[in-house]
Amino acid sequence: PQVKCSRRGCKRNDTVPIRCSAGNCDRYIHMDCFQDVYIVGKELPDLPPLQVACTKRHYEKVRNAISGKHLLWTTDGANGPDDPVNSERILLDWILEPGNYAKYRGKGNNGTTKVQFSQRIASKINSTGIKVKRDQKQVMNKIKHMEDTFRRAYDFSSHRETGTGLMEEGTFDDEVHKICPYYSNVLDIMSDRASAKPKAILYDLDLSSLSSKDSNEESVGGEEGKL
């Protein structure tokens, strides 16, 4: 069947409408109609060739996808989502540098603030050509997210002799790393601070509730972010 242009009142029959480029939208619009309504009529920046949108909301969705605005910290590498050099990896490498995290937390930093450290980290991340430009606020939010997930994993690990103590070794470790994927990497660096915090009572813990998926890091992006 012939597809219909979503522009109200469209009477064009000289060209075939193009499917909207916003995700799973199944509406169509002529390229000329899209240009008339959004690029010319609303003075919006043009989209790449053969990219169209049937509504302004879908136009913004397409623009965000192209710019990488909603990419996660683990999928924003310059060479695509499988690029190991992503925002999270660069930040984690910085944290793992001897002394860096302690200075960020306020020890021996000669008065350098968290904001200043975060600005430097953001500059370091952006210099690699990642697809999402990170700023100081996003970096601080991401570090807080990493600290929070580590603390939850640390509390969980500390209670293996209680209700969770009956789990097999491999299963237990898997659950810990579901909560905090980089737990083993930062254990020596963050454990002192985590041990000073009160631990949760996990006797009746539902393991499914501890998946790392329940921490949406796009609060970090503004991320993840989904940090």
N, C-alpha and C positions, 0 to 999 in steps of 0.2 A: 504493500500500500504506500501511496505517496505521503511523505511526511509534511507536516504543516509548520510554517514559521510561527514562532510564539509572539511575534510583535503584533499587537492589536491593530487590526485594520490592514495588515499587509496584503497586497494584491500582486506581489511579484510572482512571475512564472517563468522568468528568463534564466534563473539560476536555482540550484538545489540548496536548500537550507543545510547548515552544518550543526552537528550535535553540540550542545553546550559542553564546554570543557571543564565544568565544575563537578568533579567526582563522578557520582552515579546518576547525575541528572539525565533524564531521557527526553528532554525538550530540545527543540531545534530552533535555529534562527539564521536568516540569511546574513552573510558577511556584510552586505551593504546596510541591512537594517541595524545590525550591531554597531557599525561605524556611525550611522546617522544618529542613533539614540544615545549611545554612551561616549564614543570618542569625540564626536562633534557636538552633540547636544549637551552633554554633561561635562565636556572638556576633560575627560579622563585620559591618562596615559595609554597609549596603544598597547595591545598584547602582542606576543610573538606571532609569526605567521600561522594561519589556520587555527588560532585560538580565539574562541568567542564565548560570550556569556549571555544567558537569557534574562538575567535580572542584575541589578546593581550588587545585591548581596553575593550572587554567584561570581560577579566580576571581581569582587574583593577576595573571594575564596581562591580564584584562579591566580590572582596577583600574589597572594600570600604563599601559595604552593610554589610559584615560580621563584619568588625571592627567598624561599626556605624559612620563612618566618616561624613556621610550626614544626620545623625539624627538631628532633631530640638532640640532646648533648652527645649522644652516642652515634648519631647518623648524619652529622653535619659536616663531615670531612670534605675537603676540596674535590676529591675524586669520587664522591658518591657515598651512599650509606654504608658500604663495606670498607671504606677507608679507615684504617686503624688510627690515623692521626685525626682525632676528633676533639671537640671541646673538652669532654670529660677526661680523655686520656692526657691531654696537655695539662689540665688542672691537677689531675692525680699525680703526674710526674713532678709537678711543682711542689705538691704537698709532701711527696716522698723524698725530696731533696733534704738532706740532713739540716735540721735547724729551722727550716722554713715554717713549718706548722707551729712550732713553739713561738716563733717571732710573731706570726699572725695572731696567736692567742695572747700576745703581750709580754713575752719574755725576751729580754735582751734585744729589743728592736730599735733602741735609740729614739724612741718617741714616734716611730712610724705607725700610723693608724691602720685599722682594718680597711678603711676606705682607700687609703693610698696603696696598700698591698693589692687590693682587688683591682684597682686601676691598672697596676703593672701587669697583673695576671691577664686581665682583659686585653691589654695591648699585645701581650705575648701570644694569646690565642688568635687574635685577629691577624697577626702578622703571618700566620701559616696559610692564609687564604681560605679559611673555612667559610661555609655558605651562609652562616648566620653571624652577624656582627654582635659580639658580646660586650656588655658594659659592666661597670663596677657593681651596680645593683644586682644584676643577674649572677655575677660571680659570688657575691656575698650570700645570696639566696641559695645558690647551688652548694656552697660549702656548708651552710646550715642544714640543708637537706641531707648531705653526706654524713654530717655529724649525728643527725637524728636517726637515720637508718642504721648507722653503726651502733648507736647506743641501744636501739631495740634488739639488734642482733647480739650485742654483748650481754644484755640482760637475759636473753633467751639462752645463750650459751652457758651462762653462769648457773642456770637452774637445771642442768641436765641430770642432777642427782635427785631431783624431785619428780614431779609428774612427767617430765620429758626424759628422765633417765633411762627408761625402758626402750628407747628407740635405738635401732642399730646405728653403728658408727657412721656409715656412709649416708644413711637417711638423715641423721641428725645434722651432719655437715652440710648436706644439700639444703636443708631448711634454713640453716644459718645464712648461707650464701644467697638464698632467695630473698631474705630480708635485706641483706647488704651484699651485693655482688663483689665488692672490693674489700670485704671484711678481712681476709688474710693479708692483703697489702698494707692496710692501715692499722692493724691490730697493735703493733708495738708503738705506733705514734699516738693513737687516740685512746688507748686503753686506760691510761692514768686518769684522763679527764672523765672517761665514762664511769670508772670505778668510784668516783667521788659523788656520783649521782645516785639517788635512791633507785633500787631495782624493783621492777614490777613483780607482782605475785602471779606466777604462771601455772599454778597447779591445774587450773581448769582451762588451759589455753587451747584454742581451736587453731591448729596449725594452718589451716587454709586461710585464716584471717591475716597471716603474717607474710603473704606474698609481697614482693617488692612492687607489685602492680598497684597496690593501694596507696602508694605515695606518688602522686602525679607531679613530675618535675616541671611541667610547663608552667607551674606557679613560679619556677625558676626563670623561665623565659619571659615572664611577665604575668621559665620556664620554665618549659617540661618543662613552660616547660615545662616539659616532662619533659628538672634536673632530672 
